[in-house]
C-alpha cells in the first residue's frame, strides 16, 4: 500500500498536495500493552529470569551448548511441565476430546504430545514456526534461529530433542543428567514461549510493536500481508513480504474495515476509468490493443497511465475518485498466525453489481 501511494505521488507534481499520506499508516488504536496477563505467562517469565541468572555464571555460546548441570536439568523439567499444561489448554480451546478412549472404548490418558500438540500442528502448523534468539547476554553465532515445536508431537527418537531430554531427565536424572543441557533448555523455553503467544492470541497495533512480545530471550518472525490488494480479493492475491507465512508467529495486515475501505476506493478508480474508456474511442482502441500499457502490478500501470498523453486525463480523474474514499488513518495490525483466513473475500460485483469489470489485463493487477 505504501508503494502504491508513493507511486501515485511520483506520477505528477500536481497531486502531491492532494495526496498527503503522512498520516495514512497511523493507527487510531492506542498502544496495546505487551504484558500477557495470564497465569502461564507469569510462570514463563519467572523461568526466563532463572535462565538469565544461570547465564550470569555460564557463558552461553555455541561451544557451551552441551554444558549441563542439576540446575539446568531442573529448569528443563519445570519448563516442560508448563508445556504439558499449556498444550492441554490450547487443545481444549480447539475442541479437542478431553476424555479420550482406546479403540475398545476403555478410557485412556490424554497425552500432551501425540494428542494435544498434534491437534495444534494440524490446525496451526506449529512445527514451522521459528523463534530468533535475541538476548544480548547470549553469545551464539550459528545458533540463532530455532523451530522448537518441530516434531514436538511425535514420540520417542522421532520427537524433538528437548522432549526426549525431558523424558530422560524426569525418569532417571542420575543417568541422564547430560540431557539437562543448555541447548535442550533453550529450545524447550522457546517452545513454551510460542505456546504462550498462541494462548494469549492478542492483536497489537503496528505502532510500537515489540517483536519479542515481552520476552527477554526471544523474538518472532513477521509475515507482511499489506501488498496485493485486488478488486477481486482473496488471500491468494496477497503478495507476501518479510518473513514467510509458515515460519512467522505474527501477520501484519490491514483491519477488515480498512481493507474494505481500500477495496472500495480501488473499485472506484477502475469504475471511473471504465467510464472514460466508454466515452472515448481512442481509449477503447488502446485498451484492446496496448497490452504492455496494462501489464505489471497496479503501481506499474499507474506509473504508465500517468505519463501517457492519451491516458493521463482519464487517469487523474480516476485517481480523484479513488482519493475521495480514503480514510485519514489506516489501522495496520499484528495478529497471531493460526493459519487462518487473513482477509474477507471482496469482489468488484459487491461495489458495482451487474457492471463490467476492468479493461483488458487490468483484471490481473493488484496494489
C-alpha positions in Angstrom: 0.0 0.0 0.0 2.8 2.4 0.8 4.5 1.7 -2.6 1.2 2.4 -4.3 0.8 5.7 -2.6 4.5 6.6 -3.3 3.9 5.7 -7.0 0.8 8.0 -7.1 2.7 10.9 -5.6 5.6 10.4 -8.1 3.2 10.4 -11.0 2.7 14.2 -11.2 3.7 17.2 -9.0 0.1 18.4 -9.1 -1.1 15.5 -7.0 1.4 15.9 -4.1 -0.9 18.4 -2.4 -3.9 16.2 -2.8 -2.2 13.0 -1.7 -0.6 13.9 1.6 -0.4 10.4 3.2 1.9 11.3 6.1 -0.9 10.1 8.5 -2.1 7.2 6.4 -0.4 4.5 8.4 -1.0 5.9 11.9 -3.3 3.7 13.9 -6.2 5.0 15.9 -5.6 2.3 18.4 -3.7 3.2 21.5 -0.6 1.1 22.0 -1.7 -2.3 23.4 0.3 -3.4 26.4 2.6 -6.3 25.7 2.2 -7.8 29.1 0.4 -11.1 28.8 -1.7 -11.1 31.9 -2.3 -14.7 32.3 -1.1 -17.4 34.7 1.1 -19.2 32.2 2.9 -16.0 31.1 3.9 -15.1 34.6 5.4 -18.6 35.2 7.2 -18.3 31.8 8.7 -15.0 32.8 9.9 -16.5 36.1 11.6 -19.3 34.2 13.2 -16.7 31.9 14.5 -14.8 34.9 16.1 -18.0 36.3 17.7 -18.8 33.0 19.2 -15.3 32.7 20.5 -15.7 36.2 22.2 -19.0 35.1 23.7 -17.2 32.2 25.5 -14.9 34.6 27.6 -17.9 35.7 27.9 -19.8 32.5 29.0 -18.2 29.2 26.1 -19.0 26.8 27.8 -19.5 23.4 27.9 -22.1 20.6 30.7 -24.1 22.3 28.8 -24.3 25.5 25.5 -25.8 24.2 26.2 -29.2 25.7 27.0 -27.9 29.2 24.8 -29.5 31.7 24.0 -29.2 35.4 21.4 -30.1 38.0 20.1 -26.5 37.9 19.7 -26.6 34.1 18.0 -30.0 34.3 15.6 -28.7 36.9 14.7 -25.7 34.7 14.2 -28.1 31.8 11.8 -30.3 33.7 9.8 -27.3 35.1 9.6 -25.7 31.6 8.3 -28.9 30.1 5.7 -29.3 32.8 4.4 -25.9 31.7 4.4 -27.1 28.1 2.3 -30.1 29.1 -0.2 -27.9 30.9 -0.4 -25.2 28.3 -0.7 -27.6 25.4 -3.7 -29.2 27.0 -5.3 -25.7 27.5 -4.8 -25.0 23.8 -6.1 -28.4 22.8 -9.2 -27.8 24.8 -9.7 -24.4 23.1 -9.7 -26.1 19.7 -12.4 -28.5 20.8 -10.1 -31.5 21.5 -11.6 -34.5 23.2 -10.7 -34.2 26.8 -11.9 -37.7 27.6 -10.1 -39.9 25.0 -10.7 -43.6 24.7 -8.9 -46.6 23.3 -10.2 -48.4 20.3 -12.1 -50.8 22.6 -13.8 -48.0 24.4 -11.6 -48.1 27.5 -10.6 -44.6 28.9 -7.0 -43.6 28.4 -4.7 -40.8 29.4 -4.7 -37.6 27.4 -1.2 -37.1 26.0 0.2 -33.6 25.7 2.3 -34.5 22.6 0.5 -37.1 20.4 -2.9 -35.7 21.3 -2.6 -32.1 22.1 0.4 -30.8 20.2 -0.7 -33.0 17.2 -4.0 -31.1 17.1 -2.2 -27.8 17.2 0.1 -29.0 14.4 -2.9 -30.0 12.3 -4.6 -26.6 12.8 -1.8 -24.1 13.2 1.3 -25.8 11.6 3.3 -25.2 14.8 6.3 -27.2 13.6 7.2 -24.4 11.0 7.1 -21.5 13.4 10.5 -20.0 14.1 12.0 -18.1 17.0 15.1 -16.0 17.0 17.4 -15.8 20.0 17.7 -12.1 20.7 19.0 -11.9 24.2 22.1 -9.6 24.4 23.5 -11.8 27.2 23.8 -14.8 24.9 26.7 -15.0 22.6 25.6 -17.5 20.0 26.8 -17.1 16.4 25.5 -20.1 14.5 22.7 -20.9 16.9 20.2 -18.0 16.4 17.0 -19.3 14.7 15.0 -22.2 16.2 12.0 -24.2 15.2 11.3 -25.5 18.7 7.9 -27.2 18.1 9.2 -29.2 15.1 8.5 -32.9 15.8 7.2 -32.0 19.2 4.0 -34.0 18.7 6.0 -37.2 17.9 7.1 -39.9 20.4 10.5 -41.5 21.1 13.5 -40.8 19.0 11.3 -39.3 16.3 10.3 -36.5 18.6 12.0 -33.2 19.3 15.4 -33.4 21.2 14.2 -31.2 24.1 11.2 -33.5 24.7 13.4 -36.6 24.6 15.7 -34.9 27.1 12.7 -34.0 29.3 11.5 -37.6 29.5 15.0 -38.9 30.1 15.8 -36.5 32.9 12.4 -36.8 34.5 12.6 -40.6 34.8 16.3 -41.1 35.5 18.1 -37.9 36.3 21.2 -39.6 37.7 22.0 -41.5 34.5 20.6 -38.9 32.0 21.9 -35.6 33.6 23.8 -34.8 30.4 20.5 -34.3 28.6 19.8 -31.4 31.0 22.0 -29.1 28.9 21.8 -25.5 27.6 20.6 -26.4 24.1 17.7 -28.5 25.3 16.7 -25.9 27.9 16.7 -23.0 25.4 14.7 -25.0 22.9 12.1 -26.0 25.5 11.9 -22.4 26.6 11.4 -21.3 23.0 8.6 -23.9 22.6 6.9 -22.6 25.8 7.3 -19.0 24.5 5.5 -19.8 21.3 2.7 -21.7 23.1 2.2 -18.7 25.3 1.8 -16.4 22.3 -0.8 -18.8 20.8 -2.6 -18.9 24.2 -2.7 -15.1 24.6 -3.8 -14.7 21.0 -3.5 -10.9 21.3 -3.8 -8.4 18.4 -1.4 -5.5 18.5 -1.3 -2.1 16.8 1.6 -1.6 14.4 2.9 1.4 16.2 5.3 0.4 19.0 5.1 -3.3 18.4 7.8 -5.3 20.2 9.0 -8.3 18.1 9.9 -10.0 21.4 6.3 -9.7 22.6 7.5 -9.2 26.1 10.3 -11.9 26.2 13.8 -11.1 27.3 15.2 -14.1 25.3 13.4 -14.4 22.0 11.8 -12.5 19.1 9.4 -13.7 16.5 9.2 -13.6 12.7 6.5 -11.5 10.9 4.9 -12.0 7.6 3.7 -8.8 5.8 0.3 -9.1 4.1 -0.1 -5.4 3.2 0.6 -5.9 -0.5 -1.6 -7.4 -3.2 -5.0 -5.7 -2.6 -7.1 -6.6 -5.7 -10.6 -5.7 -7.0 -11.5 -9.4 -6.7 -9.7 -10.0 -3.4 -9.0 -13.2 -1.5 -5.9 -14.5 0.3 -4.4 -16.0 -2.8 -3.8 -12.4 -4.1 -1.6 -11.4 -1.1 1.9 -10.6 -2.1 3.7 -11.7 1.0 6.8 -9.8 2.0 9.1 -10.0 5.0 9.4 -13.5 6.5 7.5 -16.5 5.1 4.0 -17.0 6.4 4.7 -20.6 7.6 7.6 -19.5 9.7 6.0 -16.4 11.2 4.2 -16.1 14.5 2.5 -12.8 13.5 1.0 -11.4 10.4 1.0 -7.7 9.7 -2.3 -6.9 8.0 -4.9 -4.2 7.5 -8.0 -4.4 9.6 -11.1 -5.9 7.9 -12.8 -2.5 7.9 -9.8 -0.8 6.4 -9.3 -3.3 3.6 -13.0 -2.9 2.7 -12.5 0.8 2.5 -9.3 0.4 0.4 -11.1 -2.1 -1.9 -14.0 0.3 -2.4 -11.5 3.0 -3.4 -9.7 0.7 -5.8 -13.0 -0.2 -7.4 -14.0 3.5 -7.7 -10.7 4.1 -9.5 -11.4 1.5 -12.1 -15.1 2.4 -12.4 -14.1 5.9 -13.3 -11.5 4.6 -15.7 -14.2 2.4 -17.4 -16.4 5.5 -17.8 -13.7 7.4 -19.6 -13.0 4.4 -21.8 -16.7 4.1 -22.8 -16.7 7.8 -23.8 -13.5 7.8 -25.9 -13.0 5.5 -28.9 -9.2 6.1 -28.8 -9.1 4.8 -25.2 -11.2 1.8 -26.3 -8.7 1.0 -29.0 -5.8 1.4 -26.7 -7.4 -0.8 -24.0 -8.0 -3.5 -26.6 -4.5 -3.4 -28.2 -1.9 -2.0 -25.8 -1.2 -5.0 -23.6 2.1 -3.5 -22.5 0.4 -0.5 -21.0 -1.7 -2.6 -18.8 0.9 -5.2 -17.8 2.6 -5.5 -14.4 1.5 -4.5 -11.0 -1.0 -1.8 -10.2 1.8 0.5 -9.4 3.4 -0.1 -12.8 0.1 0.5 -14.5 -0.5 3.7 -12.6 3.0 4.9 -13.5 2.5 4.3 -17.2 -1.0 5.7 -17.4 0.1 8.9 -15.6 2.8 9.5 -18.2 0.7 8.7 -21.3 -0.6 11.7 -23.2 -3.6 9.6 -24.2 -4.5 8.3 -20.8 -3.3 10.9 -18.2 -6.6 12.9 -18.1 -8.6 9.7 -17.5 -6.1 8.5 -15.0 -6.1 11.6 -12.8 -9.9 11.7 -12.9 -9.9 8.1 -11.7 -7.3 9.0 -9.0 -9.6 11.7 -7.7 -12.4 9.2 -7.4 -10.1 6.9 -5.5 -8.9 9.6 -3.2 -12.5 10.6 -2.1 -12.9 7.2 -0.4 -9.6 7.3 1.5 -9.5 7.5 5.3 -7.1 9.7 7.1 -5.9 6.8 9.3 -5.4 3.1 8.4 -5.2 0.6 11.2 -2.5 -2.0 10.5 -2.5 -4.8 13.0 -0.2 -7.7 14.1 -2.3 -10.8 14.5 -1.2 -14.2 15.7 -0.7 -16.6 12.8 -3.0 -19.5 13.3 -3.2 -20.5 9.7 -6.5 -18.5 9.4 -8.1 -16.6 6.6 -6.3 -13.2 6.6 -8.8 -11.0 4.7 -12.5 -11.3 3.8 -13.3 -12.1 0.2 -14.1 -8.9 -1.7 -15.4 -8.6 -5.2 -16.0 -5.9 -7.8 -19.6 -7.0 -8.0 -20.0 -6.1 -4.3 -19.4 -2.5 -5.2 -20.7 -2.3 -8.7 -23.2 -5.2 -9.2 -24.0 -6.0 -12.8 -21.3 -3.8 -14.3 -18.4 -5.0 -16.4 -15.1 -5.0 -14.6 -11.8 -3.9 -15.9 -10.2 -3.2 -19.3 -8.1 -6.0 -20.6 -5.3 -7.3 -18.4 -6.1 -4.8 -15.6 -8.1 -7.7 -14.2 -4.8 -9.2 -13.1 -3.3 -6.1 -11.4 -3.2 -5.6 -7.7 -1.8 -2.9 -5.3 
